[in-house]
Amino acid sequence: EYANGVVGKVFAPAGVSPTVLNLHRGILNILQLNLKKTQNIYELQEAGVQGVCRTHYVISEDPKANHIIVTKSKDLSHCQERIMKDIGLAYTEKCAECTERVKSLIETASYNYIMKPAAAGVLIAEATVEEVYQFSPFNEIHGAAQMEAKQSLAFVEIEKTPVVPIKADYLARGSLQYEFAT
């Protein structure tokens, strides 16, 4: 379900695995835009794949290029319901004291959108996302590991023939937030 830029319930056939559904959620997360018509700079708690996190929006217009630029940044270290799964860390333990001692470690996601006016409203012409996670797996004074993920979507064209969904019973499979199989 998608209304006014917000992704609601996610539907999929019963045979789609949670892992594949999470890949779809990651793509849909890019299209999650809580745009306010009355403000150009604002902050809110926004639901996404990582949970409900503090999100900052900046909206600016470029009349010469006839497009709108939206920048959205999420502070992933300030989430109400953080959803994450560590993989490949079987022989390491989280060092809570290390994280407290090294406050400069970051977990952030930044989204940049170029939107163009269209007959039916606004069209997302381009969307790029960059997520950066720094963590200190060991008790090191100036050491941290970093993971970076990037996604990019670009509008190419509108097809005249609509995509026909597969014939199956689509069941409600939760929200935009990641769900992990056992």
Accessible surface in RSA format (square Angstrom, percent):
REM  Atomic radii and reference values for relative SASA: ProtOr
REM  Chains: A
REM  Algorithm: Lee & Richards
REM  Probe-radius: 1.40
REM  Slices: 20
REM RES _ NUM      All-atoms   Total-Side   Main-Chain    Non-polar    All polar
REM                ABS   REL    ABS   REL    ABS   REL    ABS   REL    ABS   REL
RES GLU A   1   115.35  66.2  80.58  61.0  34.77  82.8  45.55  88.1  69.80  57.0
RES TYR A   2   119.29  55.7  86.83  49.4  32.46  84.5  78.70  59.1  40.60  50.0
RES ALA A   3    68.80  63.3  58.15  89.7  10.65  24.2  64.47  90.8   4.33  11.5
RES ASN A   4   148.41 102.3 114.08 110.2  34.33  82.7  40.24  96.9 108.16 104.5
RES GLY A   5    14.59  18.0   0.00   N/A  14.59  18.0   9.63  26.4   4.96  11.1
RES VAL A   6    57.63  37.9  54.80  49.6   2.82   6.8  54.80  47.6   2.82   7.7
RES VAL A   7    13.70   9.0   4.14   3.7   9.56  23.0   4.14   3.6   9.56  25.9
RES GLY A   8    29.13  35.9   0.00   N/A  29.13  35.9  28.55  78.3   0.59   1.3
RES LYS A   9   114.32  55.8 112.71  69.2   1.60   3.8  59.14  53.2  55.17  58.8
RES VAL A  10     9.08   6.0   6.08   5.5   3.00   7.2   9.08   7.9   0.00   0.0
RES PHE A  11    84.98  42.5  63.67  39.4  21.32  55.5  63.67  38.6  21.32  61.0
RES ALA A  12     6.19   5.7   5.91   9.1   0.27   0.6   6.19   8.7   0.00   0.0
RES PRO A  13    19.31  14.1  19.31  17.6   0.00   0.0  19.31  15.9   0.00   0.0
RES ALA A  14    75.26  69.2  49.83  76.9  25.43  57.9  52.32  73.7  22.94  60.8
RES GLY A  15    77.44  95.5   0.00   N/A  77.44  95.5  43.97 120.7  33.48  75.0
RES VAL A  16    38.15  25.1  31.77  28.8   6.38  15.4  36.44  31.7   1.71   4.6
RES SER A  17    47.88  40.5  40.74  54.4   7.14  16.4  41.52  88.4   6.36   8.9
RES PRO A  18    50.79  37.0  50.02  45.6   0.77   2.8  50.79  41.9   0.00   0.0
RES THR A  19    92.92  66.1  90.82  92.1   2.11   5.0  61.56  82.7  31.37  47.4
RES VAL A  20    64.94  42.7  64.94  58.8   0.00   0.0  64.94  56.4   0.00   0.0
RES LEU A  21     7.06   3.9   7.06   5.0   0.00   0.0   7.06   5.0   0.00   0.0
RES ASN A  22    18.24  12.6  16.59  16.0   1.65   4.0  11.06  26.6   7.18   6.9
RES LEU A  23   119.28  66.4 113.88  81.5   5.41  13.6 116.65  81.9   2.64   7.1
RES HIS A  24    97.98  53.6  96.56  67.1   1.43   3.6  54.85  56.5  43.13  50.2
RES ARG A  25     0.90   0.4   0.90   0.5   0.00   0.0   0.00   0.0   0.90   0.5
RES GLY A  26     9.90  12.2   0.00   N/A   9.90  12.2   8.82  24.2   1.08   2.4
RES ILE A  27    89.30  50.8  89.30  66.5   0.00   0.0  89.30  64.3   0.00   0.0
RES LEU A  28    58.32  32.5  58.32  41.7   0.00   0.0  58.32  41.0   0.00   0.0
RES ASN A  29     4.92   3.4   4.92   4.8   0.00   0.0   0.09   0.2   4.83   4.7
RES ILE A  30     2.49   1.4   2.49   1.9   0.00   0.0   2.49   1.8   0.00   0.0
RES LEU A  31    54.26  30.2  54.26  38.8   0.00   0.0  54.26  38.1   0.00   0.0
RES GLN A  32     4.03   2.3   4.03   2.9   0.00   0.0   0.06   0.1   3.97   3.0
RES LEU A  33     4.92   2.7   4.11   2.9   0.81   2.0   4.11   2.9   0.81   2.2
RES ASN A  34    34.50  23.8  30.24  29.2   4.27  10.3  12.19  29.3  22.32  21.6
RES LEU A  35    72.20  40.2  46.37  33.2  25.83  64.9  46.37  32.6  25.83  69.5
RES LYS A  36    85.14  41.5  75.50  46.3   9.64  22.9  45.15  40.6  39.99  42.6
RES LYS A  37   211.30 103.1 167.53 102.8  43.78 104.2 118.77 106.9  92.54  98.6
RES THR A  38   130.21  92.6  93.51  94.8  36.70  87.5  84.59 113.6  45.62  69.0
RES GLN A  39    80.27  44.9  73.82  54.0   6.45  15.4  25.30  53.9  54.97  41.7
RES ASN A  40    98.18  67.7  91.77  88.7   6.41  15.4  14.84  35.7  83.34  80.6
RES ILE A  41   110.51  62.9  93.81  69.9  16.70  40.3  93.81  67.6  16.70  45.3
RES TYR A  42    13.25   6.2   4.17   2.4   9.08  23.6  13.25  10.0   0.00   0.0
RES GLU A  43    97.03  55.7  71.86  54.4  25.17  59.9  21.59  41.8  75.43  61.6
RES LEU A  44    38.11  21.2  27.28  19.5  10.82  27.2  38.11  26.8   0.00   0.0
RES GLN A  45    83.90  46.9  58.49  42.7  25.41  60.5  42.32  90.1  41.59  31.5
RES GLU A  46     1.70   1.0   0.00   0.0   1.70   4.0   1.70   3.3   0.00   0.0
RES ALA A  47    43.26  39.8  37.97  58.6   5.29  12.0  37.97  53.5   5.29  14.0
RES GLY A  48     0.00   0.0   0.00   N/A   0.00   0.0   0.00   0.0   0.00   0.0
RES VAL A  49     2.83   1.9   2.83   2.6   0.00   0.0   2.83   2.5   0.00   0.0
RES GLN A  50     6.22   3.5   6.22   4.5   0.00   0.0   5.47  11.6   0.76   0.6
RES GLY A  51     0.01   0.0   0.00   N/A   0.01   0.0   0.00   0.0   0.01   0.0
RES VAL A  52    25.52  16.8  25.52  23.1   0.00   0.0  25.52  22.2   0.00   0.0
RES CYS A  53     0.00   0.0   0.00   0.0   0.00   0.0   0.00   0.0   0.00   0.0
RES ARG A  54    87.87  36.9  86.91  44.3   0.96   2.3  17.06  23.3  70.81  42.9
RES THR A  55     0.22   0.2   0.00   0.0   0.22   0.5   0.22   0.3   0.00   0.0
RES HIS A  56    67.91  37.1  66.82  46.4   1.09   2.8  51.99  53.6  15.92  18.5
RES TYR A  57     0.00   0.0   0.00   0.0   0.00   0.0   0.00   0.0   0.00   0.0
RES VAL A  58    55.14  36.3  54.31  49.2   0.83   2.0  54.31  47.2   0.83   2.2
RES ILE A  59    25.84  14.7  20.90  15.6   4.94  11.9  20.90  15.1   4.94  13.4
RES SER A  60    54.79  46.3  48.96  65.3   5.83  13.4  40.12  85.4  14.67  20.6
RES GLU A  61   135.09  77.6 108.37  82.0  26.72  63.6  23.79  46.0 111.30  90.9
RES ASP A  62    47.72  33.4  45.16  45.0   2.56   6.1  10.11  23.8  37.61  37.5
RES PRO A  63   117.64  85.7  90.31  82.3  27.34  99.4  99.90  82.5  17.74 110.3
RES LYS A  64   202.23  98.7 163.36 100.2  38.86  92.5 115.61 104.1  86.62  92.3
RES ALA A  65    48.38  44.5  23.99  37.0  24.39  55.5  34.76  48.9  13.62  36.1
RES ASN A  66    95.35  65.8  92.09  89.0   3.27   7.9  25.16  60.6  70.19  67.8
RES HIS A  67    31.39  17.2  27.13  18.9   4.26  10.9  20.83  21.5  10.57  12.3
RES ILE A  68    38.37  21.8  38.37  28.6   0.00   0.0  38.37  27.6   0.00   0.0
RES ILE A  69    63.73  36.3  63.30  47.2   0.44   1.1  63.30  45.6   0.44   1.2
RES VAL A  70     0.49   0.3   0.49   0.4   0.00   0.0   0.49   0.4   0.00   0.0
RES THR A  71    48.96  34.8  48.50  49.2   0.46   1.1  33.76  45.3  15.20  23.0
RES LYS A  72     0.19   0.1   0.19   0.1   0.00   0.0   0.00   0.0   0.19   0.2
RES SER A  73    41.03  34.7  38.74  51.7   2.29   5.3  22.61  48.1  18.42  25.8
RES LYS A  74     0.80   0.4   0.03   0.0   0.76   1.8   0.76   0.7   0.03   0.0
RES ASP A  75    47.25  33.1  43.45  43.2   3.80   9.0  21.69  51.0  25.56  25.5
RES LEU A  76     2.13   1.2   0.00   0.0   2.13   5.4   0.00   0.0   2.13   5.7
RES SER A  77    65.06  55.0  34.76  46.4  30.30  69.8  28.85  61.4  36.21  50.7
RES HIS A  78    92.52  50.6  82.72  57.5   9.80  25.1  63.49  65.4  29.03  33.8
RES CYS A  79    29.50  22.3   0.63   0.7  28.87  67.9   2.32   5.9  27.19  29.3
RES GLN A  80   124.72  69.7  87.41  63.9  37.31  88.8  37.63  80.1  87.09  66.1
RES GLU A  81    98.95  56.8  90.90  68.8   8.05  19.2  41.07  79.4  57.88  47.3
RES ARG A  82    68.51  28.8  38.33  19.5  30.19  71.9  32.77  44.8  35.74  21.7
RES ILE A  83    38.33  21.8  31.94  23.8   6.39  15.4  35.19  25.3   3.14   8.5
RES MET A  84    88.59  45.9  60.50  40.0  28.09  66.9  48.58  41.3  40.02  53.0
RES LYS A  85   107.37  52.4  80.70  49.5  26.67  63.5  49.64  44.7  57.73  61.5
RES ASP A  86    70.64  49.5  40.99  40.8  29.65  70.1  16.90  39.8  53.74  53.6
RES ILE A  87   142.96  81.4 115.05  85.7  27.91  67.3 118.56  85.4  24.40  66.2
RES GLY A  88    74.06  91.3   0.00   N/A  74.06  91.3  37.13 101.9  36.93  82.7
RES LEU A  89    72.73  40.5  58.57  41.9  14.16  35.6  61.61  43.3  11.11  29.9
RES ALA A  90    90.90  83.6  48.21  74.4  42.69  97.1  61.43  86.5  29.47  78.1
RES TYR A  91   217.55 101.6 181.02 103.0  36.53  95.1 140.82 105.8  76.73  94.6
RES THR A  92    46.94  33.4  27.23  27.6  19.71  47.0  26.73  35.9  20.22  30.6
RES GLU A  93   153.40  88.1 136.31 103.1  17.09  40.7  56.70 109.7  96.70  79.0
RES LYS A  94   154.75  75.5 120.68  74.0  34.07  81.1  96.97  87.3  57.78  61.5
RES CYS A  95    30.30  22.9  21.74  24.2   8.56  20.1  15.05  38.1  15.25  16.4
RES ALA A  96    69.43  63.8  59.68  92.1   9.75  22.2  66.70  93.9   2.73   7.2
RES GLU A  97   119.08  68.4 113.38  85.8   5.70  13.6  55.23 106.8  63.85  52.1
RES CYS A  98     1.74   1.3   1.74   1.9   0.00   0.0   1.74   4.4   0.00   0.0
RES THR A  99    72.55  51.6  69.89  70.9   2.66   6.3  53.22  71.5  19.33  29.2
RES GLU A 100   109.07  62.6 101.46  76.8   7.61  18.1  44.49  86.1  64.58  52.7
RES ARG A 101   145.59  61.1 113.65  57.9  31.94  76.0  73.81 100.9  71.77  43.5
RES VAL A 102    31.29  20.6  26.57  24.0   4.73  11.4  30.40  26.4   0.89   2.4
RES LYS A 103   151.33  73.8 123.62  75.9  27.71  66.0  95.58  86.0  55.75  59.4
RES SER A 104    89.22  75.4  67.29  89.8  21.93  50.5  58.15 123.8  31.07  43.5
RES LEU A 105    31.78  17.7  14.00  10.0  17.78  44.7  14.37  10.1  17.41  46.9
RES ILE A 106    76.76  43.7  73.94  55.1   2.82   6.8  76.68  55.2   0.08   0.2
RES GLU A 107    43.45  24.9  41.58  31.5   1.87   4.4   9.46  18.3  33.99  27.8
RES THR A 108    43.01  30.6  43.01  43.6   0.00   0.0  30.67  41.2  12.34  18.6
RES ALA A 109     0.00   0.0   0.00   0.0   0.00   0.0   0.00   0.0   0.00   0.0
RES SER A 110    38.70  32.7  38.00  50.7   0.71   1.6  22.87  48.7  15.84  22.2
RES TYR A 111     0.75   0.3   0.75   0.4   0.00   0.0   0.64   0.5   0.10   0.1
RES ASN A 112    67.99  46.9  65.38  63.2   2.61   6.3  19.61  47.2  48.38  46.8
RES TYR A 113     0.88   0.4   0.44   0.2   0.44   1.1   0.47   0.4   0.41   0.5
RES ILE A 114    54.48  31.0  54.42  40.5   0.06   0.1  54.42  39.2   0.06   0.2
RES MET A 115    11.32   5.9  11.32   7.5   0.00   0.0   9.66   8.2   1.67   2.2
RES LYS A 116    92.86  45.3  92.86  57.0   0.00   0.0  38.08  34.3  54.78  58.4
RES PRO A 117    74.08  54.0  52.91  48.2  21.17  77.0  53.12  43.9  20.96 130.3
RES ALA A 118    49.50  45.5  24.86  38.4  24.64  56.1  36.49  51.4  13.01  34.5
RES ALA A 119   120.97 111.2  68.31 105.4  52.67 119.8  81.62 114.9  39.36 104.3
RES ALA A 120   110.41 101.5  66.77 103.0  43.64  99.3  79.72 112.3  30.69  81.3
RES GLY A 121    38.67  47.7   0.00   N/A  38.67  47.7  32.26  88.5   6.42  14.4
RES VAL A 122    80.34  52.9  46.26  41.9  34.08  82.1  46.27  40.2  34.07  92.4
RES LEU A 123    58.67  32.7  57.09  40.8   1.58   4.0  58.67  41.2   0.00   0.0
RES ILE A 124    40.75  23.2  30.13  22.4  10.61  25.6  30.13  21.7  10.61  28.8
RES ALA A 125    19.86  18.3  14.54  22.4   5.32  12.1  14.66  20.6   5.20  13.8
RES GLU A 126    72.17  41.4  71.14  53.8   1.03   2.5   9.67  18.7  62.50  51.0
RES ALA A 127     0.84   0.8   0.67   1.0   0.17   0.4   0.67   0.9   0.17   0.5
RES THR A 128    45.69  32.5  44.69  45.3   1.00   2.4  34.76  46.7  10.92  16.5
RES VAL A 129     6.14   4.0   2.41   2.2   3.74   9.0   3.74   3.3   2.40   6.5
RES GLU A 130    63.67  36.6  61.72  46.7   1.94   4.6  12.87  24.9  50.80  41.5
RES GLU A 131    27.37  15.7  27.37  20.7   0.00   0.0   1.97   3.8  25.40  20.7
RES VAL A 132    21.33  14.0  21.33  19.3   0.00   0.0  21.33  18.5   0.00   0.0
RES TYR A 133    33.34  15.6  33.34  19.0   0.00   0.0  25.10  18.9   8.24  10.2
RES GLN A 134    49.20  27.5  43.45  31.8   5.75  13.7   0.79   1.7  48.41  36.7
RES PHE A 135    83.61  41.8  82.40  51.0   1.21   3.1  83.61  50.7   0.00   0.0
RES SER A 136     8.51   7.2   0.58   0.8   7.93  18.3   0.11   0.2   8.40  11.8
RES PRO A 137    34.19  24.9  21.95  20.0  12.23  44.5  29.56  24.4   4.63  28.8
RES PHE A 138   114.35  57.2 109.86  68.0   4.49  11.7 114.20  69.2   0.14   0.4
RES ASN A 139   105.30  72.6  74.86  72.3  30.44  73.3  22.87  55.0  82.43  79.7
RES GLU A 140    80.48  46.2  73.17  55.4   7.31  17.4  30.75  59.5  49.73  40.6
RES ILE A 141   148.50  84.5 127.90  95.3  20.60  49.6 133.87  96.4  14.63  39.7
RES HIS A 142   181.95  99.4 138.70  96.4  43.24 110.6 106.34 109.6  75.60  88.0
RES GLY A 143    18.88  23.3   0.00   N/A  18.88  23.3  14.70  40.3   4.18   9.4
RES ALA A 144    57.55  52.9  16.87  26.0  40.68  92.5  19.99  28.2  37.55  99.5
RES ALA A 145    38.04  35.0  29.27  45.2   8.77  20.0  37.24  52.4   0.80   2.1
RES GLN A 146   101.49  56.8  65.75  48.0  35.74  85.1  22.98  48.9  78.51  59.5
RES MET A 147    89.49  46.3  85.67  56.7   3.82   9.1  76.79  65.3  12.70  16.8
RES GLU A 148    82.35  47.3  53.65  40.6  28.70  68.3  19.29  37.3  63.06  51.5
RES ALA A 149    41.67  38.3  34.92  53.9   6.74  15.3  40.84  57.5   0.82   2.2
RES LYS A 150   146.32  71.4 114.59  70.3  31.73  75.5  61.88  55.7  84.44  89.9
RES GLN A 151    66.28  37.1  56.96  41.6   9.31  22.2  33.48  71.3  32.80  24.9
RES SER A 152    82.17  69.4  52.74  70.4  29.43  67.8  34.90  74.3  47.27  66.2
RES LEU A 153    66.99  37.3  64.37  46.1   2.62   6.6  66.71  46.8   0.29   0.8
RES ALA A 154    71.05  65.3  45.96  70.9  25.09  57.1  47.94  67.5  23.11  61.2
RES PHE A 155    84.91  42.5  55.07  34.1  29.85  77.7  62.51  37.9  22.41  64.1
RES VAL A 156   128.21  84.4  98.09  88.8  30.12  72.6 101.64  88.3  26.57  72.1
RES GLU A 157   114.10  65.5  92.76  70.2  21.34  50.8  28.26  54.7  85.83  70.1
RES ILE A 158   136.45  77.6 112.85  84.1  23.59  56.9 116.40  83.8  20.05  54.4
RES GLU A 159   111.73  64.1  93.48  70.7  18.25  43.4  42.97  83.1  68.76  56.1
RES LYS A 160   201.01  98.1 167.76 102.9  33.25  79.2 117.78 106.0  83.23  88.7
RES THR A 161   102.44  72.9  97.67  99.0   4.78  11.4  75.46 101.4  26.98  40.8
RES PRO A 162   112.67  82.1  93.44  85.2  19.22  69.9 103.52  85.5   9.15  56.9
RES VAL A 163   138.90  91.4 114.50 103.7  24.39  58.8 119.41 103.8  19.49  52.9
RES VAL A 164   114.53  75.4  92.50  83.7  22.02  53.1  93.61  81.3  20.91  56.7
RES PRO A 165    91.25  66.5  77.94  71.0  13.31  48.4  86.39  71.3   4.86  30.2
RES ILE A 166   119.62  68.1 107.84  80.3  11.78  28.4 114.78  82.7   4.84  13.1
RES LYS A 167   194.73  95.0 157.45  96.6  37.28  88.8 122.78 110.5  71.95  76.6
RES ALA A 168    49.54  45.6  17.29  26.7  32.25  73.4  30.84  43.4  18.70  49.5
RES ASP A 169   119.61  83.8 108.18 107.7  11.43  27.0  27.59  64.9  92.02  91.8
RES TYR A 170    94.80  44.3  69.17  39.4  25.63  66.7  60.33  45.3  34.47  42.5
RES LEU A 171    84.65  47.1  81.93  58.6   2.73   6.9  84.65  59.5   0.00   0.0
RES ALA A 172    63.01  57.9  35.97  55.5  27.04  61.5  35.97  50.7  27.04  71.6
RES ARG A 173    46.55  19.5  37.52  19.1   9.03  21.5  20.83  28.5  25.72  15.6
RES GLY A 174    31.92  39.4   0.00   N/A  31.92  39.4  26.37  72.4   5.55  12.4
RES SER A 175    52.22  44.1  49.85  66.5   2.37   5.5  39.61  84.4  12.61  17.7
RES LEU A 176     4.90   2.7   4.76   3.4   0.14   0.3   4.76   3.3   0.14   0.4
RES GLN A 177    34.59  19.3  34.46  25.2   0.13   0.3   6.48  13.8  28.11  21.3
RES TYR A 178    62.91  29.4  57.69  32.8   5.22  13.6  29.07  21.8  33.84  41.7
RES GLU A 179    84.65  48.6  79.64  60.3   5.01  11.9  35.90  69.4  48.76  39.8
RES PHE A 180    89.69  44.9  58.35  36.1  31.34  81.5  60.45  36.7  29.24  83.7
RES ALA A 181    57.86  53.2  37.46  57.8  20.40  46.4  45.13  63.6  12.73  33.7
RES THR A 182   186.46 132.6 117.28 118.9  69.18 164.9 111.01 149.1  75.45 114.1
END  Absolute sums over single chains surface
CHAIN  1 A    12331.6       9793.8       2537.8       7641.7       4689.9
END  Absolute sums over all chains
TOTAL         12331.6       9793.8       2537.8       7641.7       4689.9
